[in-house]
Amino acid sequence: MTLEETGVNPLETDPAGFRERCARRITQGRVWVCVKDGRLLFKADVISD
């Protein structure tokens, strides 16, 4: 989604930082994921204004 919105692929520009930010959002309960056999099946972002 970041690539589509900004035209920049964070996995190319800052892969470690991108993964750390994603992991932090999951830990904080701001992103919910369902992973099975190492594959992402579902992802929901909790966003508020």
N, C-alpha and C positions, 0 to 999 in steps of 0.2 A: 504494500500500500504506500509506503514511503516513496518508493521509486515512481509510482504512478502520480503521486501528488507533487513531488518536487523535481523529478527527473534525475535525482541522485540516488545511486544504489549504496546504502550505508554498509552493505557487506563488502563493497569494494573500497570505500573511503576510510572506514573505521570498523572493521569486523569485530574486534574485541570489545570496543565501546558499545557497539550496537547490541551485542549479545548480553553484555552486563546490564544495559538499560532495560532490555526485555526481561531478563531474569529478575531484576529489581521490581518491575511492575507486577510480575507474577507473584512474588513474595509479598508485596504490599496489597494484594487482592484487587488490583486495578485491571488485571487481565486474567481471564480464566481460560485454561487450555485443557484439551483432552488428547492425550498421546497414547497410541497403541502400537506396540512393536516398533517403537522409534519413529513412527509417522504421526504427524499432526493431523487429527481428525476434525477438531473444532477449536475455534478461538473467538472469544468475545472480549471487547475492550469496554471497561466502565469509564464513561466520560460524563462530566457535568459542566455546566456553564457557571 
